[in-house]
Amino acid sequence: MNHAPLLSRRALRIKVMQALYAQAQDPEVDASFVEKDLFRRIKDTGRMLLYQFLFLVEVSDRVEREAENRAAKYLPTDADRQFSRRFYRHPLVEALRADASFRQSLEREKLTPLIDMEIVRLAYGQLKESEAYAEYLASPQGDHEAERRLLTRAFEEVFWPNEDVQQHFEDRFPAWDDDVDIVIPRTRQLLQHWPSGESIDAEGLDGALSPEGRNFARQLLHACIEHRAQLDELVAPRLENWELDRVSLMDRVLLRMALAEMLYFDTVPVKVSINEYIDISKTYSGPRSKDFINGVLDNILQQLKEEGRIRKRGRGLVE
């Protein structure tokens, strides 16, 4: 079975940012400790993402349990006889149930015992009464867009807005508030781009879910640590009347990361690096940070291009 990777490149950048931010507050911590902290953070985020899909499966399982209870009635009603099992047979949910790596990861990460059946029943009851669920049951069988739409709306309109469900996630994962801006967009992205009959990549939660992702995160972390002085030297002249230490710590971290990618990652397009850190700053830094970061990076980029220091592999990666 094919898989979509659980953690995106954006999520890995944010995890590196968090590790560098923590390290900047305690500069005496060595790089090996920071790397361990990074991959602990990545694993924790991966567990939260994985749990979203476990929760979805558990809610779907309530359909089959209700169907069995209705069928076991001595005098079933017309509503009992017409009860739809369709959501239980949803292709993505079935793909997850059948995925050995998904089940093994749940067992290895000890996620299944975290389920609270009262919360699952509450979420299922609310979903079953929702407009999204009614529209799904009214759609033609095999309508992949309707199947995809239901899952997205289940999370966006039922699970995430529900205060009890949110509290459940917070209780199970202490870092939920810190990572909700990763977990929710990435869950939504995985659902929106889900190919029918395929599952998610639940392997390697301690690593970044792929050798490429793990290497990217590690290399970005160490590039920022090892070349910190050189990266700061590029930024300082662009601050006009500002001293570097008066720039917010988060903005300094984001600038170092963007410049590290521009200089030391020859397969990452410059525009991608700049746009990624501008977008990340919108969530994790101040309201004016995106304009500040954009202006500084554009200025430095011109210098680096004139000096021939931007070396990218692949057509069109510099412009």
Residue pairs with C-beta under 8 A, 6 or more apart in sequence:
1 95
1 98
1 99
1 197
1 198
1 199
2 195
2 198
2 199
3 101
3 198
3 199
3 200
3 201
3 202
4 190
4 193
4 194
4 195
4 198
4 200
4 201
5 200
5 201
5 209
5 210
5 213
6 46
6 49
6 50
6 186
6 190
6 200
6 201
6 202
6 205
6 209
7 42
7 45
7 46
7 49
7 186
7 208
7 209
7 213
8 186
8 189
9 213
9 216
9 276
10 182
10 186
10 276
10 279
10 280
11 45
11 182
11 186
12 42
12 208
12 213
12 216
12 217
12 220
13 220
13 257
13 276
13 277
13 280
14 181
14 182
14 280
14 284
15 38
15 41
15 42
15 45
15 182
15 217
16 38
16 217
16 220
16 221
16 224
16 257
17 250
17 253
17 254
17 257
17 280
17 284
18 41
18 178
19 34
19 35
19 37
19 38
19 41
19 221
20 34
20 221
20 224
20 225
20 253
20 256
20 257
21 249
21 250
21 253
22 34
22 37
23 29
23 34
23 37
23 225
24 249
24 252
24 253
25 249
31 221
31 222
31 225
31 226
34 221
34 225
35 218
35 221
35 222
38 217
38 218
38 221
39 206
39 207
39 208
39 214
39 217
41 175
42 205
42 206
42 207
42 208
42 217
43 205
43 206
44 173
44 175
44 179
45 175
45 179
45 182
45 183
46 205
46 209
47 109
47 111
47 173
47 205
48 169
48 173
48 175
48 176
48 179
48 183
49 183
49 186
49 187
50 102
50 105
50 106
50 109
50 111
50 200
50 202
50 205
51 111
51 114
51 169
51 172
51 173
52 155
52 183
52 187
53 96
53 102
53 187
53 200
54 106
54 111
54 112
54 115
55 115
55 120
55 123
55 159
56 93
56 96
56 151
56 154
56 155
57 93
57 96
57 97
58 115
58 117
58 120
59 120
59 123
59 124
59 127
59 154
59 159
60 87
60 88
60 90
60 93
61 88
62 120
62 121
62 124
63 84
63 85
63 86
63 87
63 88
63 124
64 85
64 88
66 83
67 83
67 85
67 88
70 76
70 80
70 81
70 83
71 80
73 80
84 137
86 136
86 137
86 141
87 93
87 133
87 136
87 150
90 147
90 150
90 151
91 144
91 147
91 196
91 197
92 147
92 151
92 191
92 194
92 196
92 199
95 197
95 198
95 199
96 102
96 199
96 200
98 199
99 199
99 200
99 202
101 199
101 201
101 202
101 203
102 199
102 200
102 202
104 202
105 111
105 202
105 203
105 205
106 112
106 202
109 205
114 172
116 168
119 164
119 165
119 168
122 162
122 164
122 165
123 158
123 159
123 162
123 165
126 158
126 162
127 133
127 154
127 158
127 159
130 153
130 154
130 157
130 158
132 149
132 150
132 153
132 154
132 157
132 158
133 150
133 154
135 146
135 149
135 150
136 146
136 147
136 149
136 150
139 146
140 146
144 196
147 196
148 191
148 192
148 194
151 191
151 194
152 188
152 191
152 192
155 184
155 187
155 188
155 191
156 188
159 165
160 166
160 184
169 176
170 176
170 177
173 179
176 183
181 283
181 284
190 200
201 209
201 210
203 209
204 210
204 214
207 213
207 214
208 214
208 216
208 217
219 264
219 265
220 257
220 260
220 261
220 265
223 260
223 263
223 264
223 265
224 231
224 253
224 256
224 257
224 260
227 260
227 263
227 264
228 256
231 255
231 256
231 259
231 260
232 244
232 252
232 256
234 259
234 300
234 303
234 304
235 244
235 247
235 252
235 255
235 256
235 259
235 296
235 300
236 244
238 295
238 296
238 299
238 300
239 247
239 296
244 252
247 255
247 292
248 285
248 286
248 289
250 281
250 284
250 285
250 286
250 289
251 281
251 285
251 286
251 289
251 292
251 293
254 277
254 280
254 281
254 284
254 285
254 289
254 293
255 277
255 293
255 296
255 297
257 277
258 273
258 274
258 276
258 277
258 293
258 297
259 297
259 300
261 268
261 273
262 270
262 273
262 274
262 297
262 301
262 304
262 310
263 304
263 309
263 310
265 273
266 311
266 312
266 313
267 312
267 313
267 314
267 317
268 312
268 317
269 312
269 314
269 316
269 317
269 318
270 301
270 310
270 312
270 317
270 318
270 319
271 319
274 294
274 297
274 298
274 301
277 293
277 297
278 290
278 293
278 294
279 290
281 289
281 290
281 293
282 289
282 290
285 293
301 310
304 310
305 318
310 318
312 318
